[in-house]
């Protein structure tokens, strides 16, 4: 593997980890919004 291949591989891994982290945070925020709206409607 050449240097460019290694750098590309590292960049892909870092972007994948960042994307997964953002996706998990988005899902958690969406779920919390749903919980908050349901509790507000109940009271």
N, C-alpha and C positions, 0 to 999 in steps of 0.2 A: 504493500500500500504506500502510495506517495504521501507527501506532507499535505497536499490539498485534500486528499481523501480523508485523512485523519481529522483535519480541521472541519471539514464538512460534516463528518460523523459526530463530532463533539457539538457542533452548532445544532444539528437535528435533535440530539438528545436533550440539550438545554431547552430548546423551543418546545419540545414535547412535554417536558416536565412543567414548564411555565404554563402551557396550555391546559394541562390536566389540573394544575393548581387553580387557575382562573375558573375552569369549568366547575370544579367542586365548590368554590366560593359562590359562584352564581347560583348553583342548585341549592346551596344552604340558605342563601338570602331569599330565594324564591319560596322555599319551604317555610321560612320564618314569616315572610309576608303573608302567606296563606294562613298560618297559625294565628298571627296577629289579627287579621281581618275576621277570622271566625270567632275569636274571643271577643272582639269588639261588637260583633253582631249579637252574640249571646247576651251581653250585659245590657 
